[in-house]
């Protein structure tokens, strides 16, 4: 599922753990604790990694995973 509900000026992603933890991770993947996303109506976890241009940090790539999807793969 895709939502653009978070693609707006009010959603300040710099303040979220998934962004700040990835920025501090020195290139390693960073996972959030499970959380309930009301927009998606799902329990999820996010995996984020920093993006670098040479040695300069320029952003974060994030994948949000539905926990029930992970449970289905394990089953």
C-alpha positions in Angstrom: 0.0 0.0 0.0 1.1 3.5 -0.7 0.1 6.7 1.1 1.2 10.3 0.5 -0.3 11.5 3.8 3.2 12.2 5.1 4.4 14.1 2.1 3.7 17.6 3.3 5.3 20.5 5.1 3.7 19.7 8.4 5.4 16.3 8.6 8.9 17.2 9.9 10.7 13.9 9.4 14.0 15.3 10.9 12.4 14.9 14.3 11.6 11.1 14.1 13.8 8.3 15.4 13.9 6.5 12.1 15.6 9.5 10.5 18.0 10.5 13.4 19.0 6.9 14.2 19.9 6.2 10.5 21.9 9.5 10.4 23.9 8.3 13.4 24.3 4.7 12.2 27.5 5.2 10.2 26.1 3.3 7.2 24.5 0.4 9.1 20.7 -0.3 8.8 18.7 1.0 11.7 15.3 -0.6 12.7 12.6 1.1 14.8 10.6 -0.7 17.5 7.2 -1.9 16.2 4.6 0.9 16.1 1.0 1.3 15.1 0.5 3.5 12.0 -3.1 4.9 12.1 -3.0 6.0 8.5 -2.1 2.6 7.2 -4.1 0.8 10.0 -1.1 -1.6 10.4 1.6 -2.5 13.0 4.9 -1.7 11.4 8.6 -1.3 11.8 10.9 0.9 9.7 14.3 0.1 8.4 16.5 3.1 7.5 20.0 3.7 6.1 21.9 6.9 5.5 22.8 8.2 2.1 26.2 9.7 1.5 27.8 11.7 -1.3 31.4 10.7 -0.6 31.7 11.4 3.1 28.8 14.0 3.2 25.5 12.9 4.7 22.7 13.9 2.3 19.6 11.9 3.5 18.0 8.7 4.5 16.3 5.8 2.6 13.5 4.1 4.6 11.4 1.1 4.1 8.3 0.6 6.3 7.4 -3.1 6.8 4.1 -4.4 7.9 4.7 -6.9 10.7 2.0 -9.3 9.5 3.9 -9.5 6.1 7.0 -10.6 8.0 5.0 -13.1 10.0 3.6 -14.6 6.7 7.2 -15.0 5.3 8.3 -16.7 8.5 5.3 -19.1 8.4 
